[in-house]
Amino acid sequence: MNRRLLTAAIILLSLASCAKRPGAIEPADIPMAAYQNDGCPALAANLKTEQSKLDSLSKDQNNAANGDAFGVFMIGVPVSSLTGADKAGDIAVEKGKVQAIQNQQHAKGCKV
């Protein structure tokens, strides 16, 4: 009985530390004021840049999540999360920037 409990606890801990999928990561709180001095063309350029960064990080994060799933399946360890491949913090910041830029565009009445 104790062996089963220990095995279940190890599996749950391993799964809990796996890299999240990008869609499951909440955006960081980035204030719209960070972009208040930008005009509509600058906001559009910033949005394009930040969205490109987010897309790249999301691809890396999906790879990390896949690596963790494979690692847990094969050896019981989320390898990608342990090696620093997890980009959840960076994705949260980029999502927050994209959201702040989009909110500022809406507030200024920019055509998108």
DRENKEMI-316135 format. One line per 3 residues: for each residue x, y, z of N, C-alpha, C, O, CB. Coordinates in nm, 4 decimals, decimal comma. Glycine has a CB too. Example, Ala and Ser with C-alpha at 12.3 -4.5 7.8 and 13.67 -1.06 7.14 Angstrom:
2
1,3190 -0,5690 0,7800 1,2300 -0,4500 0,7800 1,3200 -0,3300 0,7800 1,4236 -0,3319 0,8465 1,1308 -0,4473 0,9046 | 1,2850 -0,2250 0,7080 1,3670 -0,1060 0,7140 1,2900 0,0030 0,7870 1,3409 0,1138 0,8039 1,4084 -0,0598 0,5725
# end
This chain:
112
0,0826 -0,1190 0,0000 0,0000 0,0000 0,0000 0,0870 0,1254 0,0000 0,0630 0,2177 -0,0778 -0,0940 -0,0002 0,1207 | 0,1877 0,1290 0,0868 0,2755 0,2454 0,0944 0,3528 0,2658 -0,0350 0,3802 0,3788 -0,0754 0,3721 0,2309 0,2105 | 0,3874 0,1555 -0,0989 0,4617 0,1645 -0,2252 0,3757 0,2295 -0,3336 0,4245 0,3122 -0,4106 0,5083 0,0242 -0,2709
0,2492 0,1923 -0,3395 0,1567 0,2513 -0,4375 0,1382 0,4005 -0,4108 0,1363 0,4815 -0,5034 0,0196 0,1791 -0,4334 | 0,1250 0,4348 -0,2854 0,1081 0,5746 -0,2476 0,2305 0,6565 -0,2855 0,2180 0,7678 -0,3365 0,0813 0,5865 -0,0977 | 0,3479 0,6017 -0,2608 0,4728 0,6691 -0,2958 0,4846 0,6849 -0,4469 0,5231 0,7913 -0,4953 0,5935 0,5912 -0,2409
0,4522 0,5811 -0,5207 0,4568 0,5878 -0,6667 0,3593 0,6924 -0,7190 0,3944 0,7707 -0,8072 0,4252 0,4508 -0,7281 | 0,2394 0,6947 -0,6668 0,1394 0,7935 -0,7092 0,1862 0,9348 -0,6772 0,1670 1,0259 -0,7577 0,0040 0,7662 -0,6414 | 0,2474 0,9541 -0,5607 0,2965 1,0872 -0,5225 0,4077 1,1327 -0,6156 0,4118 1,2493 -0,6549 0,3467 1,0868 -0,3773
0,4971 1,0429 -0,6511 0,6069 1,0771 -0,7423 0,5532 1,1143 -0,8796 0,5997 1,2107 -0,9405 0,7059 0,9599 -0,7544 | 0,4571 1,0399 -0,9280 0,3979 1,0695 -1,0589 0,3282 1,2047 -1,0566 0,3436 1,2840 -1,1494 0,2984 0,9593 -1,0999 | 0,2526 1,2312 -0,9523 0,1825 1,3599 -0,9427 0,2804 1,4764 -0,9331 0,2581 1,5803 -0,9952 0,0890 1,3607 -0,8215
0,3860 1,4614 -0,8581 0,4864 1,5676 -0,8482 0,5558 1,5905 -0,9817 0,5835 1,7044 -1,0190 0,5899 1,5334 -0,7408 | 0,5835 1,4831 -1,0529 0,6472 1,4964 -1,1841 0,5570 1,5702 -1,2818 0,6021 1,6579 -1,3554 0,6834 1,3589 -1,2402 | 0,4292 1,5338 -1,2818 0,3351 1,5984 -1,3728 0,3118 1,7439 -1,3353 0,2916 1,8278 -1,4231 0,2030 1,5236 -1,3737
0,3142 1,7747 -1,2077 0,2905 1,9114 -1,1618 0,4032 2,0047 -1,2046 0,3808 2,1247 -1,2201 0,2752 1,9143 -1,0101 | 0,5219 1,9524 -1,2237 0,6350 2,0370 -1,2596 0,6606 2,0403 -1,4096 0,7622 2,0946 -1,4530 0,7587 1,9897 -1,1884 | 0,5728 1,9848 -1,4880 0,5884 1,9873 -1,6336 0,5626 2,1271 -1,6881 0,4872 2,2052 -1,6300 0,4933 1,8863 -1,6999
0,6265 2,1572 -1,8009 0,6064 2,2861 -1,8668 0,4615 2,2964 -1,9148 0,4064 2,2009 -1,9696 0,7055 2,3037 -1,9860 | 0,4007 2,4126 -1,8937 0,2638 2,4379 -1,9392 0,2631 2,4656 -2,0884 0,3620 2,5110 -2,1459 0,2011 2,5561 -1,8623 | 0,1509 2,4375 -2,1486 0,1297 2,4767 -2,2885 0,1098 2,6282 -2,2921 0,0573 2,6847 -2,1962 0,0055 2,4012 -2,3519
0,1504 2,6955 -2,4001 0,1385 2,8415 -2,4075 -0,0026 2,8935 -2,3830 -0,0198 2,9989 -2,3217 0,1849 2,8886 -2,5416 | -0,1019 2,8222 -2,4292 -0,2401 2,8659 -2,4108 -0,2853 2,8650 -2,2657 -0,3831 2,9312 -2,2308 -0,3312 2,7791 -2,4911 | -0,2152 2,7908 -2,1808 -0,2519 2,7817 -2,0397 -0,1804 2,8852 -1,9539 -0,2020 2,8909 -1,8328 -0,2217 2,6435 -1,9877
-0,0959 2,9666 -2,0152 -0,0186 3,0663 -1,9411 -0,0925 3,1994 -1,9446 -0,1250 3,2507 -2,0516 0,1246 3,0813 -2,0000 | -0,1184 3,2541 -1,8275 -0,1880 3,3832 -1,8165 -0,0922 3,4980 -1,8447 0,0259 3,4890 -1,8110 -0,2507 3,3998 -1,6763 | -0,1408 3,6065 -1,9061 -0,0538 3,7224 -1,9321 -0,0148 3,7946 -1,8036 -0,0924 3,8015 -1,7082 -0,1232 3,8203 -2,0266
0,1056 3,8476 -1,8032 0,1497 3,9309 -1,6910 0,0771 4,0649 -1,7001 0,0325 4,1051 -1,8075 0,3060 3,9508 -1,6921 | 0,0661 4,1321 -1,5887 -0,0020 4,2613 -1,5847 0,0953 4,3711 -1,6291 0,1783 4,4173 -1,5508 -0,0573 4,2908 -1,4416 | 0,0839 4,4112 -1,7541 0,1662 4,5191 -1,8095 0,0744 4,6402 -1,8272 -0,0265 4,6301 -1,8969 0,2346 4,4767 -1,9472
0,1066 4,7535 -1,7664 0,0176 4,8694 -1,7762 0,0143 4,9286 -1,9171 0,1161 4,9357 -1,9860 0,0607 4,9760 -1,6772 | -0,1044 4,9707 -1,9575 -0,1208 5,0380 -2,0867 -0,0367 5,1640 -2,0929 0,0068 5,2048 -2,2006 -0,2681 5,0720 -2,1116 | -0,0135 5,2256 -1,9783 0,0619 5,3512 -1,9723 0,2023 5,3369 -2,0308 0,2631 5,4356 -2,0721 0,0711 5,3997 -1,8283
0,2527 5,2157 -2,0341 0,3856 5,1936 -2,0918 0,3888 5,2325 -2,2395 0,4958 5,2584 -2,2946 0,4273 5,0467 -2,0753 | 0,2731 5,2366 -2,3031 0,2647 5,2671 -2,4466 0,1847 5,3942 -2,4755 0,1489 5,4187 -2,5907 0,2021 5,1502 -2,5206 | 0,1558 5,4752 -2,3738 0,0685 5,5909 -2,3927 0,1295 5,6993 -2,4809 0,0557 5,7770 -2,5415 0,0335 5,6496 -2,2595
0,2608 5,7065 -2,4896 0,3240 5,8093 -2,5728 0,3409 5,7666 -2,7180 0,3850 5,8458 -2,8012 0,4586 5,8454 -2,5157 | 0,3065 5,6433 -2,7488 0,3197 5,5924 -2,8849 0,1952 5,6259 -2,9672 0,0825 5,6180 -2,9184 0,3435 5,4404 -2,8833 | 0,2181 5,6628 -3,0916 0,1071 5,6838 -3,1843 0,0654 5,5520 -3,2462 0,1270 5,4482 -3,2222 0,1453 5,7846 -3,2938
-0,0388 5,5571 -3,3254 -0,0917 5,4349 -3,3865 0,0114 5,3595 -3,4712 0,0183 5,2371 -3,4610 -0,2111 5,4690 -3,4719 | 0,0928 5,4278 -3,5555 0,1934 5,3531 -3,6324 0,2971 5,2839 -3,5426 0,3379 5,1709 -3,5695 0,2645 5,4471 -3,7292 | 0,3386 5,3522 -3,4372 0,4360 5,2917 -3,3453 0,3745 5,1743 -3,2705 0,4405 5,0727 -3,2484 0,4881 5,3963 -3,2452
0,2485 5,1882 -3,2316 0,1803 5,0781 -3,1637 0,1695 4,9558 -3,2549 0,1888 4,8426 -3,2106 0,0405 5,1221 -3,1175 | 0,1387 4,9795 -3,3818 0,1284 4,8695 -3,4775 0,2635 4,7994 -3,4947 0,2701 4,6766 -3,5009 0,0777 4,9213 -3,6134 | 0,3706 4,8781 -3,5022 0,5046 4,8203 -3,5165 0,5431 4,7418 -3,3914 0,5980 4,6320 -3,4006 0,6086 4,9308 -3,5440
0,5137 4,7993 -3,2737 0,5430 4,7292 -3,1481 0,4642 4,5997 -3,1364 0,5165 4,4978 -3,0914 0,5123 4,8192 -3,0287 | 0,3388 4,6047 -3,1769 0,2546 4,4850 -3,1700 0,3119 4,3747 -3,2588 0,3157 4,2581 -3,2195 0,1095 4,5179 -3,2121 | 0,3555 4,4117 -3,3764 0,4130 4,3132 -3,4688 0,5389 4,2503 -3,4077 0,5575 4,1288 -3,4143 0,4465 4,3794 -3,6055
0,6236 4,3324 -3,3493 0,7469 4,2831 -3,2872 0,7177 4,1905 -3,1703 0,7739 4,0814 -3,1610 0,8328 4,3997 -3,2402 | 0,6292 4,2345 -3,0807 0,5984 4,1551 -2,9615 0,5249 4,0262 -2,9978 0,5473 3,9226 -2,9352 0,5143 4,2371 -2,8633 | 0,4378 4,0317 -3,0979 0,3665 3,9113 -3,1411 0,4643 3,8102 -3,2002 0,4495 3,6897 -3,1797 0,2571 3,9467 -3,2442
0,5643 3,8592 -3,2737 0,6662 3,7709 -3,3297 0,7465 3,7028 -3,2192 0,7756 3,5834 -3,2270 0,7598 3,8494 -3,4223 | 0,7824 3,7803 -3,1152 0,8536 3,7225 -3,0010 0,7674 3,6178 -2,9319 0,8157 3,5108 -2,8946 0,8942 3,8323 -2,9009 | 0,6391 3,6497 -2,9153 0,5470 3,5575 -2,8494 0,5339 3,4280 -2,9293 0,5323 3,3194 -2,8714 0,4090 3,6231 -2,8312
0,5246 3,4386 -3,0603 0,5139 3,3197 -3,1450 0,6368 3,2305 -3,1307 0,6250 3,1083 -3,1213 0,4952 3,3602 -3,2917 | 0,7541 3,2921 -3,1291 0,8785 3,2165 -3,1150 0,8868 3,1489 -2,9781 0,9222 3,0314 -2,9685 0,9993 3,3085 -3,1357 | 0,8542 3,2233 -2,8727 0,8557 3,1660 -2,7384 0,7525 3,0543 -2,7243 0,7780 2,9542 -2,6573 0,8297 3,2748 -2,6344
0,6371 3,0710 -2,7869 0,5320 2,9692 -2,7801 0,5778 2,8392 -2,8456 0,5490 2,7302 -2,7963 0,4035 3,0199 -2,8476 | 0,6489 2,8518 -2,9562 0,7032 2,7335 -3,0231 0,8023 2,6621 -2,9306 0,7981 2,5398 -2,9167 0,7721 2,7728 -3,1570 | 0,8911 2,7393 -2,8676 0,9879 2,6813 -2,7737 0,9164 2,6157 -2,6549 0,9565 2,5090 -2,6086 1,0857 2,7898 -2,7234
0,8109 2,6806 -2,6068 0,7365 2,6283 -2,4916 0,6660 2,4981 -2,5275 0,6631 2,4053 -2,4467 0,6342 2,7319 -2,4418 | 0,6092 2,4901 -2,6471 0,5463 2,3650 -2,6901 0,6486 2,2528 -2,6962 0,6204 2,1394 -2,6574 0,4788 2,3825 -2,8270 | 0,7685 2,2854 -2,7455 0,8754 2,1852 -2,7497 0,9129 2,1408 -2,6081 0,9359 2,0223 -2,5841 0,9996 2,2414 -2,8229
0,9188 2,2360 -2,5147 0,9508 2,2026 -2,3753 0,8421 2,1136 -2,3151 0,8725 2,0171 -2,2449 0,9672 2,3314 -2,2910 | 0,7167 2,1456 -2,3422 0,6057 2,0654 -2,2893 0,6098 1,9240 -2,3465 0,5874 1,8261 -2,2752 0,4702 2,1320 -2,3219 | 0,6391 1,9148 -2,4768 0,6505 1,7822 -2,5384 0,7675 1,7047 -2,4783 0,7561 1,5851 -2,4512 0,6681 1,7948 -2,6912
0,8799 1,7733 -2,4577 0,9965 1,7094 -2,3978 0,9675 1,6623 -2,2563 1,0109 1,5542 -2,2165 1,1146 1,8049 -2,3975 | 0,8943 1,7430 -2,1803 0,8585 1,7034 -2,0441 0,7676 1,5808 -2,0445 0,7862 1,4883 -1,9654 0,7900 1,8193 -1,9712 | 0,6699 1,5811 -2,1335 0,5782 1,4668 -2,1408 0,6558 1,3395 -2,1754 0,6315 1,2335 -2,1176 0,4664 1,4926 -2,2459
0,7476 1,3506 -2,2684 0,8289 1,2357 -2,3071 0,9191 1,1923 -2,1921 0,9311 1,0733 -2,1632 0,9130 1,2687 -2,4311 | 0,9828 1,2900 -2,1264 1,0715 1,2592 -2,0145 0,9988 1,1916 -1,8999 1,0497 1,0963 -1,8409 1,1377 1,3848 -1,9650 | 0,8797 1,2409 -1,8682 0,8014 1,1802 -1,7602 0,7601 1,0386 -1,7994 0,7615 0,9479 -1,7161 0,6763 1,2661 -1,7276
0,7239 1,0199 -1,9244 0,6829 0,8876 -1,9714 0,8000 0,7894 -1,9677 0,7844 0,6749 -1,9253 0,6259 0,8967 -2,1138 | 0,9170 0,8346 -2,0124 1,0317 0,7441 -2,0242 1,1063 0,7227 -1,8922 1,1371 0,6091 -1,8560 1,1276 0,7976 -2,1272 | 1,1355 0,8318 -1,8201 1,2191 0,8176 -1,7007 1,1569 0,8770 -1,5747 1,2165 0,8717 -1,4671 1,3521 0,8821 -1,7249
1,0378 0,9331 -1,5882 0,9689 0,9869 -1,4717 1,0140 1,1260 -1,4305 0,9846 1,1705 -1,3195 0,9869 0,8951 -1,3579 | 1,0853 1,1953 -1,5189 1,1383 1,3272 -1,4853 1,1063 1,4256 -1,5984 1,1301 1,3945 -1,7151 1,2918 1,3203 -1,4599 | 1,0524 1,5447 -1,5653 1,0259 1,6469 -1,6685 1,1563 1,7178 -1,7070 1,1891 1,8233 -1,6526 0,9206 1,7509 -1,6178
1,2284 1,6596 -1,7998 1,3635 1,7038 -1,8348 1,3685 1,8500 -1,8784 1,4555 1,9242 -1,8326 1,4188 1,6165 -1,9449 | 1,2791 1,8925 -1,9641 1,2832 2,0294 -2,0167 1,2685 2,1336 -1,9064 1,3370 2,2358 -1,9073 1,1735 2,0490 -2,1206 | 1,1801 2,1076 -1,8127 1,1604 2,2026 -1,7033 1,2845 2,2114 -1,6151 1,3154 2,3177 -1,5612 1,0389 2,1624 -1,6192
1,3544 2,1015 -1,6008 1,4730 2,0992 -1,5163 1,5940 2,1645 -1,5828 1,6856 2,2095 -1,5141 1,5062 1,9570 -1,4791 | 1,5947 2,1698 -1,7155 1,7102 2,2245 -1,7879 1,6923 2,3701 -1,8273 1,7781 2,4261 -1,8955 1,7367 2,1428 -1,9115 | 1,5833 2,4323 -1,7863 1,5627 2,5736 -1,8161 1,4951 2,6011 -1,9489 1,4916 2,7159 -1,9932 1,6921 2,6433 -1,8137
1,4417 2,4993 -2,0130 1,3744 2,5184 -2,1413 1,2330 2,5745 -2,1251 1,1713 2,6165 -2,2229 1,3690 2,3867 -2,2167 | 1,1823 2,5753 -2,0033 1,0476 2,6265 -1,9762 1,0488 2,7796 -1,9884 1,1227 2,8464 -1,9162 0,9982 2,5824 -1,8336 | 0,9688 2,8346 -2,0779 0,9647 2,9783 -2,1068 0,8370 3,0448 -2,0561 0,7973 3,1494 -2,1074 0,9777 3,0011 -2,2559
0,7730 2,9857 -1,9567 0,6432 3,0349 -1,9097 0,6494 3,1808 -1,8655 0,5592 3,2580 -1,8980 0,5935 2,9488 -1,7949 | 0,7521 3,2201 -1,7932 0,7631 3,3586 -1,7468 0,7764 3,4565 -1,8616 0,7136 3,5623 -1,8617 0,8813 3,3735 -1,6539 | 0,8584 3,4209 -1,9596 0,8764 3,5072 -2,0769 0,7477 3,5182 -2,1581 0,7141 3,6252 -2,2088 0,9896 3,4537 -2,1656
0,6764 3,4071 -2,1697 0,5497 3,4085 -2,2434 0,4474 3,4963 -2,1719 0,3742 3,5713 -2,2364 0,4947 3,2651 -2,2599 | 0,4420 3,4875 -2,0403 0,3485 3,5707 -1,9639 0,3761 3,7190 -1,9881 0,2831 3,7979 -2,0052 0,3582 3,5386 -1,8132 | 0,5031 3,7564 -1,9893 0,5391 3,8971 -2,0132 0,5016 3,9388 -2,1553 0,4435 4,0455 -2,1750 0,6905 3,9194 -1,9895
0,5340 3,8565 -2,2534 0,5011 3,8914 -2,3926 0,3504 3,9004 -2,4135 0,3027 3,9898 -2,4834 0,5608 3,7882 -2,4894 | 0,2754 3,8088 -2,3538 0,1289 3,8154 -2,3631 0,0783 3,9448 -2,3008 -0,0126 4,0084 -2,3541 0,0637 3,6933 -2,2936 | 0,1368 3,9833 -2,1885 0,0983 4,1079 -2,1230 0,1279 4,2291 -2,2089 0,0471 4,3218 -2,2151 0,1691 4,1211 -1,9906
0,2437 4,2298 -2,2759 0,2796 4,3410 -2,3646 0,1824 4,3494 -2,4819 0,1339 4,4573 -2,5160 0,4241 4,3247 -2,4163 | 0,1547 4,2348 -2,5429 0,0610 4,2325 -2,6563 -0,0753 4,2847 -2,6124 -0,1370 4,3646 -2,6829 0,0475 4,0889 -2,7142 | -0,1215 4,2405 -2,4981 -0,2509 4,2850 -2,4463 -0,2512 4,4354 -2,4175 -0,3482 4,5044 -2,4490 -0,2862 4,2074 -2,3193
-0,1434 4,4859 -2,3580 -0,1346 4,6293 -2,3271 -0,1329 4,7127 -2,4549 -0,1975 4,8172 -2,4617 -0,0088 4,6589 -2,2434 | -0,0599 4,6672 -2,5554 -0,0546 4,7399 -2,6829 -0,1926 4,7400 -2,7486 -0,2390 4,8436 -2,7961 0,0508 4,6765 -2,7782 | -0,2573 4,6247 -2,7511 -0,3903 4,6167 -2,8114 -0,4899 4,7053 -2,7373 -0,5735 4,7703 -2,8001 -0,4397 4,4718 -2,8124
-0,4819 4,7086 -2,6052 -0,5712 4,7954 -2,5271 -0,5440 4,9425 -2,5566 -0,6368 5,0229 -2,5660 -0,5547 4,7682 -2,3763 | -0,4173 4,9770 -2,5712 -0,3814 5,1169 -2,6020 -0,4298 5,1533 -2,7442 -0,4770 5,2646 -2,7672 -0,2254 5,1381 -2,5898 | -0,4177 5,0599 -2,8376 -0,4686 5,0845 -2,9728 -0,6183 5,1107 -2,9683 -0,6683 5,2026 -3,0332 -0,4380 4,9651 -3,0659
-0,6884 5,0302 -2,8921 -0,8341 5,0477 -2,8807 -0,8668 5,1828 -2,8152 -0,9567 5,2541 -2,8599 -0,8968 4,9313 -2,7983 | -0,7936 5,2164 -2,7101 -0,8184 5,3422 -2,6385 -0,7939 5,4644 -2,7282 -0,8622 5,5660 -2,7155 -0,7290 5,3503 -2,5138 | -0,6963 5,4537 -2,8185 -0,6643 5,5650 -2,9070 -0,7447 5,5627 -3,0364 -0,7347 5,6549 -3,1173 -0,5176 5,5638 -2,9391
-0,8230 5,4597 -3,0560 -0,9045 5,4499 -3,1758 -0,8257 5,4148 -3,3009 -0,8662 5,4499 -3,4117 -0,9760 5,5778 -3,1974 | -0,7136 5,3458 -3,2842 -0,6311 5,3058 -3,3987 -0,7049 5,2026 -3,4831 -0,7788 5,1193 -3,4307 -0,4951 5,2491 -3,3514 | -0,6841 5,2090 -3,6120 -0,7393 5,1086 -3,7014 -0,6455 4,9872 -3,6988 -0,5248 4,9990 -3,7195 -0,7566 5,1652 -3,8475
-0,7044 4,8719 -3,6731 -0,6228 4,7499 -3,6665 -0,6608 4,6505 -3,7717 -0,6015 4,5429 -3,7793 -0,6346 4,6858 -3,5316
# end
